[in-house]
Amino acid sequence: MADNSLNINNKIWNIAGVLMDDGVSNSDYLEQITFLLFLKMIDENKKAGAFANFDDIPLPEGYSWDLLKSKSGEPLTKHYQEMLTAFSEEKGMLGEIYRKAQNKIQTPARLKKVIDMIDSVSWNEQSEDVKGEIYEGLLAKIAQDTKSGAGQYFTPRALINVIVKCADPKPGKYISDPCCGSGGFLLAAKKYITDNYNLSGDEQKQLQTKLIKGNEIVPNTYRLCLMNLLLHGIGEMGGESPIKCKDSLATTPTADELSDFVLTNPPFGKKTSEAVEKKVTNKETGEEETKIDRKAEVYSRTDFIVQTTNKQLNFLQHIKSMLKIGGTAAVVLPDNVLFEGGAGENIRKNILKTCDLHTILRLPTGLFYAQGVKANVLFFEKKEASERPHTSEVWIYDYRTGIKHTLKQNPLQESDLQDFINCYNPKNRHQRTETYNAETNPEGRWRKFTYDEIVSRDKTSLDITWIKQGGDSEDTPLSELLEQIQQKSQNISQAANKLSELLKEIE
């Protein structure tokens, strides 16, 4: 990160300290800071017309940065909430960013202090790259706070960059992420294309406003993603949002929603649940009450091979449906997708037959903020209907056995996966050479398996290990181990409380 962006990043992060003093939770830091940052940036743009994706923004009358910063005390908090509400009623990305926005800085003096701190930064002097770096840095800091759960939408940038390099997205092609979190894959794809191709003005505009799209189901995360995309030059403040706040699994993609590249890391957890209201009688009072239950959700879609409550398997089916014929998918999925029987086996067989599932990257634990996750990256291309299976061989890279990473002491770097990139050979993946050899190099990490070898395995399992040395255990630093124990203790306590409540109802 450049020195300039680092200095501003530190200044902005100091604002978080002010917010913490006002009782704003860690997960709300970035949202509250960015509400004000965008107001300041809009004001600067209106005065100087500096950035294309902030041009011609229709703003509600009677609200300006200068007027906001001139107020203090209770009139300040009252005016600021009115300002947020007015902006939420605007159209385009502006209205989406401020939709249902609430001021959570309740102490007028602290709100004034935050406004003054943000006013001291001149955003028009910062390049798009610097603004993007600042925001990415804040996202990373927020994600590091495992207690807030903010890491759920944060995939390590090193891994994202490696995946994008291998997927090799092209100019003029549609790029999607059905669960885009804070937008990491979409931003990396844009950067990859602009860094590797000499785009014309029309091509740049098309990439900014048309070709990148996605969905995010969590409203607050959706808001963070919109802000992140705008700061990196994707979308227009007054234009239609490139991403939608909705459940990707709920509907079958239409023809105009199909993509050439789908790059994604679906949220961890196997089951999707929905809230169901039911009427119950309170045994003590005899009064009827409404109780909220949660039940596993099954998506009834005609394009799905099987119906299942397994969220990961549903996302895999959905991603296949999203792809155009000839389209490429690169998706991060946990181990259960590789070996589960029943629905899992049927889906794997279908993917092997209808797509070219050509590569699997096996990842170690210690890469994600969700502890102990064993994940893989599946790369495949969707093909036209055929009687013969389109997968002829699956190449597997074992970056798990004997590999140890931790989030703080030894985080993943792009250089750690350079050998995988070389083996993958993105520019011509049909020219590959195994590093594994049963006699001369049994510990080689790059090995291919034929279609017949795969389907002959129990449950058509893709959960394949051949390197015998080492193991999957991690040398976790004491500080991280303590943090994990505390988190697990918290989860056990919450589960015990829920069980106690259930027992009371039964009694």
BELLINFEN-V676798 format. One record per residue. N is the residue number from 0. SS is DSSP state (alpha for helix, beta for strand, coil for the rest). NEAR is the number of other C-alpha atoms within 12 Angstrom. Layout:
N | SS | NEAR
N | SS | NEAR
This chain:
0 | coil | 18
1 | coil | 17
2 | alpha | 12
3 | alpha | 21
4 | alpha | 29
5 | alpha | 21
6 | alpha | 19
7 | alpha | 30
8 | alpha | 31
9 | alpha | 22
10 | alpha | 24
11 | alpha | 36
12 | alpha | 32
13 | alpha | 22
14 | alpha | 35
15 | alpha | 35
16 | alpha | 23
17 | alpha | 31
18 | alpha | 34
19 | alpha | 26
20 | alpha | 22
21 | coil | 25
22 | coil | 18
23 | coil | 27
24 | coil | 24
25 | alpha | 32
26 | alpha | 33
27 | alpha | 32
28 | alpha | 38
29 | alpha | 43
30 | alpha | 40
31 | alpha | 42
32 | alpha | 41
33 | alpha | 39
34 | alpha | 41
35 | alpha | 42
36 | alpha | 34
37 | alpha | 41
38 | alpha | 38
39 | alpha | 33
40 | alpha | 37
41 | alpha | 38
42 | alpha | 32
43 | alpha | 27
44 | alpha | 25
45 | alpha | 23
46 | alpha | 19
47 | alpha | 18
48 | coil | 18
49 | coil | 22
50 | coil | 31
51 | alpha | 28
52 | alpha | 33
53 | alpha | 37
54 | coil | 24
55 | coil | 22
56 | coil | 29
57 | coil | 24
58 | coil | 28
59 | coil | 20
60 | coil | 13
61 | coil | 15
62 | coil | 26
63 | coil | 29
64 | alpha | 33
65 | alpha | 18
66 | alpha | 20
67 | alpha | 31
68 | alpha | 31
69 | alpha | 19
70 | coil | 24
71 | coil | 23
72 | alpha | 20
73 | alpha | 18
74 | alpha | 22
75 | alpha | 28
76 | alpha | 28
77 | alpha | 22
78 | alpha | 26
79 | alpha | 38
80 | alpha | 29
81 | alpha | 25
82 | alpha | 34
83 | alpha | 36
84 | alpha | 25
85 | alpha | 28
86 | alpha | 37
87 | alpha | 25
88 | coil | 22
89 | coil | 26
90 | coil | 23
91 | alpha | 29
92 | alpha | 39
93 | alpha | 39
94 | alpha | 32
95 | alpha | 37
96 | alpha | 46
97 | coil | 37
98 | coil | 28
99 | coil | 23
100 | coil | 29
101 | coil | 27
102 | coil | 32
103 | coil | 29
104 | coil | 36
105 | coil | 27
106 | coil | 25
107 | alpha | 27
108 | alpha | 23
109 | alpha | 29
110 | alpha | 39
111 | alpha | 29
112 | alpha | 29
113 | alpha | 39
114 | alpha | 38
115 | alpha | 27
116 | alpha | 27
117 | alpha | 32
118 | alpha | 29
119 | coil | 18
120 | coil | 27
121 | coil | 25
122 | alpha | 31
123 | alpha | 27
124 | alpha | 20
125 | coil | 23
126 | coil | 20
127 | alpha | 26
128 | alpha | 24
129 | alpha | 26
130 | alpha | 38
131 | alpha | 34
132 | alpha | 29
133 | alpha | 36
134 | alpha | 40
135 | alpha | 35
136 | alpha | 28
137 | alpha | 38
138 | alpha | 41
139 | alpha | 31
140 | alpha | 28
141 | alpha | 31
142 | alpha | 32
143 | coil | 30
144 | coil | 27
145 | alpha | 28
146 | alpha | 25
147 | alpha | 21
148 | coil | 23
149 | alpha | 33
150 | alpha | 30
151 | alpha | 33
152 | alpha | 39
153 | coil | 41
154 | coil | 43
155 | coil | 37
156 | alpha | 31
157 | alpha | 24
158 | alpha | 40
159 | alpha | 35
160 | alpha | 34
161 | alpha | 35
162 | alpha | 44
163 | alpha | 37
164 | alpha | 33
165 | alpha | 40
166 | alpha | 40
167 | coil | 37
168 | coil | 40
169 | coil | 32
170 | coil | 31
171 | coil | 26
172 | coil | 28
173 | coil | 36
174 | beta | 48
175 | beta | 46
176 | beta | 47
177 | coil | 51
178 | coil | 46
179 | coil | 48
180 | coil | 43
181 | coil | 49
182 | coil | 48
183 | alpha | 40
184 | alpha | 47
185 | alpha | 48
186 | alpha | 43
187 | alpha | 40
188 | alpha | 45
189 | alpha | 44
190 | alpha | 33
191 | alpha | 27
192 | alpha | 31
193 | alpha | 25
194 | alpha | 17
195 | alpha | 15
196 | coil | 18
197 | coil | 14
198 | coil | 21
199 | coil | 13
200 | alpha | 11
201 | alpha | 14
202 | alpha | 21
203 | alpha | 27
204 | alpha | 23
205 | alpha | 25
206 | alpha | 36
207 | alpha | 39
208 | alpha | 31
209 | coil | 30
210 | coil | 36
211 | beta | 47
212 | beta | 45
213 | beta | 43
214 | beta | 38
215 | coil | 35
216 | coil | 27
217 | coil | 23
218 | alpha | 27
219 | alpha | 29
220 | alpha | 35
221 | alpha | 35
222 | alpha | 39
223 | alpha | 44
224 | alpha | 48
225 | alpha | 49
226 | alpha | 49
227 | alpha | 42
228 | alpha | 46
229 | alpha | 43
230 | alpha | 38
231 | coil | 38
232 | coil | 34
233 | coil | 41
234 | coil | 39
235 | coil | 37
236 | coil | 40
237 | coil | 27
238 | coil | 28
239 | coil | 26
240 | coil | 35
241 | coil | 42
242 | beta | 47
243 | beta | 32
244 | coil | 29
245 | coil | 20
246 | coil | 29
247 | alpha | 34
248 | alpha | 37
249 | alpha | 24
250 | coil | 22
251 | coil | 27
252 | coil | 28
253 | coil | 15
254 | alpha | 12
255 | alpha | 15
256 | alpha | 31
257 | coil | 33
258 | beta | 38
259 | beta | 36
260 | beta | 46
261 | beta | 51
262 | beta | 55
263 | beta | 50
264 | beta | 43
265 | coil | 42
266 | coil | 40
267 | coil | 33
268 | coil | 25
269 | coil | 24
270 | beta | 21
271 | coil | 26
272 | beta | 19
273 | beta | 17
274 | beta | 13
275 | beta | 14
276 | beta | 13
277 | beta | 14
278 | beta | 13
279 | beta | 17
280 | beta | 14
281 | coil | 15
282 | coil | 13
283 | coil | 12
284 | coil | 9
285 | coil | 9
286 | coil | 11
287 | beta | 13
288 | beta | 15
289 | beta | 13
290 | beta | 15
291 | beta | 14
292 | beta | 15
293 | beta | 14
294 | beta | 15
295 | beta | 18
296 | coil | 21
297 | coil | 21
298 | coil | 30
299 | coil | 18
300 | coil | 19
301 | coil | 15
302 | coil | 23
303 | coil | 30
304 | coil | 28
305 | coil | 26
306 | coil | 26
307 | coil | 31
308 | coil | 24
309 | beta | 34
310 | alpha | 34
311 | alpha | 35
312 | alpha | 45
313 | alpha | 42
314 | alpha | 46
315 | alpha | 46
316 | alpha | 41
317 | alpha | 41
318 | alpha | 47
319 | alpha | 46
320 | alpha | 39
321 | alpha | 41
322 | beta | 39
323 | beta | 29
324 | beta | 23
325 | beta | 24
326 | beta | 34
327 | beta | 41
328 | beta | 50
329 | beta | 45
330 | beta | 47
331 | beta | 43
332 | beta | 37
333 | beta | 38
334 | coil | 33
335 | alpha | 29
336 | alpha | 40
337 | alpha | 39
338 | alpha | 26
339 | coil | 26
340 | coil | 23
341 | coil | 23
342 | alpha | 29
343 | alpha | 34
344 | alpha | 28
345 | alpha | 27
346 | alpha | 37
347 | alpha | 40
348 | alpha | 36
349 | alpha | 31
350 | alpha | 41
351 | alpha | 37
352 | alpha | 30
353 | alpha | 30
354 | beta | 39
355 | beta | 38
356 | beta | 40
357 | beta | 39
358 | beta | 44
359 | beta | 43
360 | beta | 47
361 | beta | 39
362 | beta | 38
363 | coil | 36
364 | coil | 34
365 | coil | 34
366 | coil | 38
367 | coil | 38
368 | coil | 36
369 | coil | 33
370 | coil | 30
371 | coil | 26
372 | coil | 25
373 | coil | 30
374 | beta | 37
375 | beta | 36
376 | beta | 42
377 | beta | 44
378 | beta | 43
379 | beta | 43
380 | beta | 35
381 | beta | 37
382 | coil | 28
383 | coil | 18
384 | coil | 16
385 | coil | 15
386 | coil | 10
387 | coil | 16
388 | coil | 25
389 | coil | 27
390 | coil | 33
391 | coil | 25
392 | beta | 28
393 | beta | 38
394 | beta | 40
395 | beta | 40
396 | beta | 42
397 | beta | 37
398 | beta | 37
399 | coil | 37
400 | coil | 28
401 | coil | 22
402 | coil | 28
403 | coil | 27
404 | coil | 31
405 | coil | 29
406 | coil | 34
407 | coil | 23
408 | coil | 18
409 | coil | 19
410 | coil | 26
411 | coil | 30
412 | coil | 20
413 | alpha | 20
414 | alpha | 15
415 | alpha | 22
416 | alpha | 30
417 | alpha | 23
418 | alpha | 21
419 | alpha | 37
420 | alpha | 30
421 | alpha | 24
422 | alpha | 32
423 | alpha | 37
424 | coil | 23
425 | alpha | 24
426 | alpha | 17
427 | alpha | 15
428 | coil | 22
429 | coil | 17
430 | coil | 13
431 | coil | 24
432 | coil | 22
433 | coil | 26
434 | coil | 25
435 | coil | 23
436 | beta | 17
437 | coil | 15
438 | coil | 9
439 | coil | 10
440 | beta | 16
441 | coil | 18
442 | coil | 24
443 | coil | 28
444 | coil | 37
445 | beta | 36
446 | beta | 35
447 | beta | 35
448 | beta | 30
449 | beta | 24
450 | alpha | 28
451 | alpha | 18
452 | alpha | 18
453 | alpha | 30
454 | alpha | 26
455 | coil | 14
456 | coil | 20
457 | alpha | 17
458 | alpha | 23
459 | alpha | 29
460 | coil | 30
461 | coil | 44
462 | coil | 34
463 | coil | 31
464 | coil | 32
465 | coil | 26
466 | coil | 26
467 | coil | 17
468 | coil | 15
469 | coil | 15
470 | coil | 19
471 | coil | 26
472 | coil | 18
473 | coil | 26
474 | coil | 20
475 | coil | 25
476 | coil | 18
477 | alpha | 14
478 | alpha | 15
479 | alpha | 25
480 | alpha | 20
481 | alpha | 13
482 | alpha | 21
483 | alpha | 23
484 | alpha | 18
485 | alpha | 16
486 | alpha | 22
487 | alpha | 19
488 | alpha | 15
489 | alpha | 15
490 | alpha | 15
491 | alpha | 14
492 | alpha | 14
493 | alpha | 14
494 | alpha | 14
495 | alpha | 14
496 | alpha | 14
497 | alpha | 14
498 | alpha | 14
499 | alpha | 14
500 | alpha | 13
501 | alpha | 13
502 | alpha | 11
503 | alpha | 13
504 | alpha | 15
505 | alpha | 10
506 | coil | 9
